[in-house]
């Protein structure tokens, strides 16, 4: 079996303006790097379906889903918050992104792929149960994790989040669910200015100071993430794969490099092999310097695919 690479052209049509950092070119940068490296030939390409409402309501309030559907414009842009907007194609893109995560979960659990990466946008980990924010409408990773639990009957799943921003939405959705462990690192203090108050045995949120680099990140993973994951023994792992902690990405001030993403992917894969039959679904979150994003995703996928 191989790594599934799930995306859809609808995700390219969501556009929040020429100067917005969360731009369609992000997905093209990933695919261009995979083509240039030849890695694209080793991946199983699958088109993302539209997520059905039944998948969304597992983690989002019905009235919130209604509000997103009603906000979708016929022309122009509608802002949901100062950073998050919808154009006429955004709703379809968001449903494709969530649908990719659900399909990836099905494929990995059913043995149709060893693991999966969803090259989709808009991202999701800031989307709370009843709130869009931080470029995110639906929480793709949370939707996938809930699908594994409720549709496939898994008992324990883990969400691993190495985006430079805290995944407040994922925490908001799963804080009180004993079936879910979340481990994360993020720059702090920094948007969305959360992640400290909610720390617990299942919400292992590790803040990193501005200008932290690989050594600090690796210490956090080894000292906090890995013991928590070993104790929890997840049956499947879901990755909020944000690459905006890269040193070339000026959206933030952490200093990770490709070798750090390769290293943490190896650690995630080791845990999955011991406890989860190797089952991993990774979903793109942040990453705004296009060259760094392409290289980082390529590195992540090389490790996932054992290449």
C-alpha positions in Angstrom: 0.0 0.0 0.0 1.0 3.6 -0.5 0.2 7.1 0.7 -3.0 8.6 -0.6 -2.8 12.2 -1.8 -6.3 13.7 -1.7 -7.2 17.1 -3.1 -9.6 18.8 -5.4 -9.5 21.8 -7.8 -12.4 23.4 -6.0 -9.9 24.1 -3.2 -8.1 26.4 -5.7 -11.2 28.6 -6.3 -11.5 29.8 -2.7 -9.8 33.2 -2.8 -9.9 35.9 0.0 -8.0 38.5 -2.0 -4.7 39.0 -3.8 -2.8 40.1 -0.7 -4.2 37.4 1.6 -1.6 34.9 2.8 -4.0 31.9 2.6 -4.0 31.8 -1.1 -4.6 29.2 -3.9 -0.9 29.2 -4.8 -0.2 27.3 -1.6 -1.7 24.1 -3.0 0.1 24.7 -6.4 3.4 25.1 -4.5 3.0 21.7 -2.9 2.1 20.0 -6.1 4.9 21.7 -8.0 7.5 20.5 -5.5 6.1 17.0 -5.6 6.3 17.0 -9.4 9.8 18.5 -9.5 11.1 15.9 -7.0 9.3 13.0 -8.7 7.6 12.1 -5.4 4.2 12.7 -7.1 4.6 9.3 -9.0 4.7 7.4 -5.7 1.4 8.7 -4.3 -2.1 7.5 -4.8 -4.1 10.4 -6.2 -7.7 10.7 -5.2 -10.2 13.5 -5.6 -12.0 14.8 -2.5 -15.8 14.5 -2.3 -18.1 17.1 -0.8 -18.6 16.3 2.9 -22.1 15.4 3.8 -23.8 17.4 6.5 -23.9 14.3 8.8 -20.1 14.5 9.0 -20.1 18.2 9.9 -22.7 17.9 12.7 -20.5 15.5 14.7 -18.2 18.5 15.6 -20.1 21.7 14.6 -23.5 23.0 15.9 -26.2 22.7 13.3 -27.0 26.4 13.5 -23.4 27.2 12.8 -23.4 25.1 9.7 -26.6 26.8 8.6 -25.0 30.2 9.2 -22.0 29.3 6.9 -24.3 28.1 4.2 -26.4 31.2 4.4 -23.4 33.5 4.4 -22.0 32.1 1.1 -22.1 35.0 -1.4 -23.2 34.9 -5.0 -20.6 37.5 -5.9 -17.7 39.2 -4.1 -16.5 38.6 -0.6 -18.3 38.2 2.7 -16.1 38.5 5.8 -16.8 36.2 8.7 -14.1 37.8 10.8 -11.2 40.3 9.9 -9.1 37.4 8.6 -11.6 35.0 7.2 -13.8 35.6 4.2 -16.0 33.6 1.7 -16.2 34.1 -2.0 -18.8 32.2 -4.2 -16.5 29.1 -4.3 -15.6 29.0 -0.6 -18.4 26.8 0.6 -17.6 24.1 -2.0 -13.9 24.3 -1.1 -14.6 23.9 2.6 -16.8 20.9 2.0 -14.1 19.4 -0.2 -11.5 19.9 2.5 -13.7 18.2 5.1 -14.7 15.5 2.6 -11.0 14.8 1.9 -10.3 14.2 5.6 -13.3 11.9 5.8 -12.3 10.0 2.7 -8.7 9.7 3.9 -10.0 8.2 7.2 -12.1 5.7 5.4 -9.3 4.7 3.0 -6.7 4.2 5.8 -9.1 2.3 8.1 -10.3 0.1 5.2 -6.8 -0.7 4.1 -7.0 1.1 0.8 -4.0 3.2 1.7 -1.2 2.9 4.2 -1.7 6.5 5.3 -3.0 9.7 3.7 -2.2 13.4 3.2 -5.0 15.9 2.4 -3.7 18.8 0.3 -6.7 21.1 0.8 -7.8 24.5 1.8 -9.3 26.3 3.6 -7.5 25.0 6.7 -9.5 23.9 9.8 -7.9 23.8 13.2 -9.0 27.3 14.3 -12.7 26.5 13.6 -14.5 26.0 16.8 -17.8 24.2 17.3 -19.8 27.4 16.6 -17.2 29.9 15.3 -15.2 30.5 12.1 -11.8 32.2 12.6 -8.2 32.2 11.6 -8.9 31.4 7.9 -10.9 28.3 9.0 -14.6 27.4 8.4 -14.9 23.7 9.2 -12.5 21.8 11.4 -11.2 19.2 9.0 -9.1 17.2 11.4 -11.8 17.2 14.0 -14.3 16.0 11.5 -12.0 13.1 10.5 -11.3 12.1 14.1 -15.0 12.1 15.0 -15.7 10.0 11.9 -13.1 7.4 13.0 -14.7 7.3 16.4 -18.4 7.4 15.5 -18.5 5.6 12.1 -15.6 3.2 12.5 -15.9 2.5 16.2 -12.4 3.3 17.2 -12.0 3.9 21.0 -9.1 6.3 21.2 -7.6 8.7 18.6 -4.9 11.3 18.9 -4.6 14.7 17.1 -1.0 15.9 16.6 -0.7 19.6 15.8 2.7 21.2 14.9 1.3 24.4 13.3 2.8 27.6 14.6 -0.6 28.6 15.9 -2.5 26.8 18.7 -5.4 24.7 17.4 -8.0 26.3 19.5 -10.8 24.9 17.5 -9.7 21.3 17.9 -9.3 21.9 21.6 -12.7 23.6 21.8 -14.4 20.6 20.1 -12.6 17.7 22.0 -11.7 19.2 25.4 -14.4 17.1 27.1 -14.1 14.0 25.0 -12.1 11.2 26.8 -11.7 9.4 23.5 -9.4 12.1 22.1 -5.8 13.1 23.0 -4.4 16.3 21.5 -0.7 17.1 21.5 0.5 20.4 20.1 3.3 22.9 20.0 2.8 26.5 19.0 4.4 29.9 19.4 3.2 31.7 22.5 2.2 34.5 23.1 0.8 34.6 19.6 -2.5 34.3 17.7 -5.0 33.0 18.8 -3.6 33.6 22.3 -4.9 30.3 23.7 -3.6 26.9 24.7 -2.3 27.6 28.1 -5.4 27.6 30.2 -6.8 24.3 28.8 -3.7 22.1 29.4 -4.5 18.7 30.9 -3.5 15.0 30.5 -5.5 14.9 27.2 -4.7 18.5 26.0 -0.9 18.4 26.0 -0.4 21.9 24.6 3.3 23.0 24.7 4.0 26.7 24.1 7.3 27.7 22.5 8.9 31.1 22.8 9.4 33.3 19.7 12.7 32.3 17.9 12.6 28.7 19.2 14.2 26.4 16.7 14.6 22.6 16.2 16.2 21.8 19.5 13.5 23.4 21.6 10.8 21.8 19.4 12.4 18.3 19.7 12.7 18.6 23.5 9.0 19.5 23.7 8.0 16.5 21.6 10.2 14.0 23.5 9.5 15.3 27.0 5.7 15.9 26.6 4.2 14.5 23.4 5.7 11.0 23.3 5.0 10.0 26.9 1.4 11.2 26.5 0.9 9.3 23.3 2.5 6.1 24.7 0.2 6.3 27.7 -2.9 6.9 25.6 -2.2 4.2 23.0 -4.2 5.8 20.2 -5.8 3.5 17.6 -5.3 6.2 14.9 -3.4 9.5 14.6 -4.6 12.7 12.8 -2.0 15.4 12.0 -2.8 19.1 11.8 0.2 19.6 9.5 0.9 23.3 9.6 4.3 24.3 8.2 4.3 28.0 9.2 6.8 27.4 12.0 9.4 27.2 9.3 12.3 29.7 9.7 11.6 31.2 6.2 7.9 31.8 6.9 7.5 35.4 8.1 4.0 34.9 9.4 5.5 33.9 12.7 8.8 33.6 14.5 9.7 30.0 15.1 12.7 28.5 13.3 12.0 25.0 12.2 13.5 23.5 9.0 12.7 20.5 6.8 14.8 18.2 9.0 12.6 19.0 12.0 9.5 18.1 10.0 11.1 14.8 8.9 12.1 14.0 12.5 8.6 14.7 14.0 7.0 12.7 11.2 9.2 9.8 12.0 8.2 10.1 15.7 4.5 10.2 14.7 5.0 7.2 12.4 6.7 5.2 15.2 3.8 5.8 17.5 1.3 4.8 14.8 3.2 1.6 14.0 3.3 0.6 17.7 -0.3 1.4 18.6 -2.4 2.2 15.5 -1.5 -0.3 12.8 0.4 2.6 11.1 -2.8 4.5 10.6 -2.2 8.2 10.0 -4.3 10.9 8.3 -2.4 14.2 7.8 -4.3 17.4 6.8 -2.7 20.6 5.6 -3.1 23.6 7.9 -0.8 26.6 7.7 2.4 27.4 5.7 2.6 30.7 3.8 6.1 30.9 2.4 5.5 29.0 -0.8 8.9 27.5 -1.4 9.3 26.4 2.3 5.8 25.0 2.2 6.5 22.9 -0.8 9.8 21.5 0.5 8.3 20.9 4.0 5.3 18.9 2.7 7.6 16.9 0.4 9.8 16.0 3.4 6.7 15.1 5.4 5.4 12.9 2.6 8.7 11.2 2.0 8.7 10.0 5.6 5.0 9.0 5.6 5.6 6.9 2.4 8.9 5.4 3.6 10.7 6.9 0.5 
